[in-house]
């Protein structure tokens, strides 16, 4: 069953300049998708459209076979959790626990009164994302990796079937990148969450996800499984990024890695 259907989606920030051009993709429940492409290819705009943060044609995106515009804002918040780029966000003046518990807002009504169950779900989200030890820390005093895990914990507390992540490991060191990757795998394994992740890390995209959507100038270059992508990866990557790539086999794992070719 499809969780998300994008059909002939086009989007312009300015008249006549298409950021997304007639894009279609079907994403089934529980799949993990990476969205790759050059800067300015429409990756972040796509997931902003899915999160209904941009105004689009009514029938271009459906979730669970229902047009996106037919959901209320609260309903959308119960279906899709959106984690934007951490570097573009100013940390709020809350403790980590307070921030993560805000993920329960779509279920609390108005005025907001958090229940014992909301606090339990918040604690479980902190445990799942290895942020329990940060619960009483201020969001403003966290490192980049800690802050990113706290943002993801907030999305976990939201308990949605779809999670949208915009470059969750950008600007992080290798250790913190690995921690985020493992956190996302735990979330997927625990809840079967459908994940759509924008990333510039080609090798992580292919190793940690089931499917790839590759964009160039707002158009799809490839839509399919990571195994299918690997069959012609070098050619596809040149088409996507405009430079020559080569395959390097990992010395310990034997897995293929794709790197820009070095000119001699």
Beta strands, then each sheet from edge to edge (+ up, - down):
strand 1: 2-14
strand 2: 17-28
strand 3: 32-37
strand 4: 61-63
strand 5: 66-67
strand 6: 80-83
strand 7: 162-166
strand 8: 194-198
strand 9: 211-216
strand 10: 219-225
strand 11: 245-249
strand 12: 256-260
sheet 1: 2+ 1- 4+ 5-
sheet 2: 6+ 7+ 8+ 3+ 9+ 10-
sheet 3: 11+ 12-
end
